[in-house]
Amino acid sequence: MSVTAPPLGGRIVIAQRWSDATFLHWRVDPARVAPLLPEGTRPDEIDGSTWVGLIAFRLSHSAFLGGPAVPYFGTFPEVNVRLYSVDERGRRGVVFASLDASRLVSVLTARAAFGLPYHWARMSMGRRGGLVAYRSRRHDLDARLVPKRNERAVPNAGTHLVARPLSAPVEGDPIADFLTARWAFHETHLGVTNYARNEHERWPLRKAELIRMDDQLLAAAGFPDLGAATPDSVLFSPGVRTVFGLPRQLPGS
C-alpha cells in the first residue's frame, strides 16, 4: 500500500492539526469486525488479520472552507476507536466505531454533517517527564444522543492512557504503514455509505511504551475483551497537518 497520500482533488473543506498522537492497536479476526462496517465495505487485512485501534491526540488549528483557524471550538483532545476498511473499488480507509471530544458544538456538528459517532466528553491531556497522558469521561448528557451502529450502552465510558514515547523512529514497518497511512474514512449517513478523503504528510512515527490503560471505550464500541489485553502495537507521533475533502456517496449504497 502507498505510504504517500494521493492528491486530495476537489475543494478543501476542513484543515486541522493532529498533535501528540498515541496509537494503540490490537489484532482481531476479520469476521469479528465485518458486521460493524458500513454497507459496501469489508475489513481491510494484513497477514490474515484486521485491527482495532484506540488513538488519542490533540486536534487544533481547525479551519473551514479556507477560512482562518477557529479559536477554542477548533482545539480539543480527541480519542477514537477505529476499524480498517476497504470498499469494492479497492479504496482503503478507516471506520470510526466512536470518537470522543470535549467541545459539544463540534460533537453535534460532526454528527449532523457527516454522521460520525462523536461523543461529548470531559477530557484532558498533558506531558510530563517524558510521558504523555490522556483522560476522557463521557458526560451524562451524552447518553441522550442517538447511538451509532453497534455501540454498546456503557454509562460514562472513558479512558485513561499514559504512554512513554521512545527515541527509536519507525521506518519500513509494513504494519505501522498499514495502520497509519490511511487517506479516507467510510461512514454511513442518512442511509448511504460515504467515502471522505483526507491528505497529510507521512506520520513521523516512534515506538512507544504503554505505561497505563484503564479503558471502557473499547467495550462501548463492541470489544469488551481488548481493554484488558496488551496491545499488539504501540506507536507515537508528534503530529501532522491534514486537510479533508467533501464526502462522496459510495456507488450502489
Secondary structure, 3 states (H helix, E strand, C coil): CCCCCCCCCCCCCEEEEEEEEEEEEEEECHHHHHHHCCCCEEECCECCEEEEEEEEEEEEEEEECCCCCCCCCCCEEEEEEEEEEEECCCCEEEEEEEEEECCHHHHHHHHHHHCCCEEEEEEEEEEECCEEEEEEEECHHHHHCCCCCCCCCCCCCEEEEEEEEEEEECCCCHHHHHHHCCCEEEEEECCEEEEEEEEECCCCCEEEEEEEEEECHHHHCCCCCHHHCCCCEEEEEEEEEEEECCCEECCCC
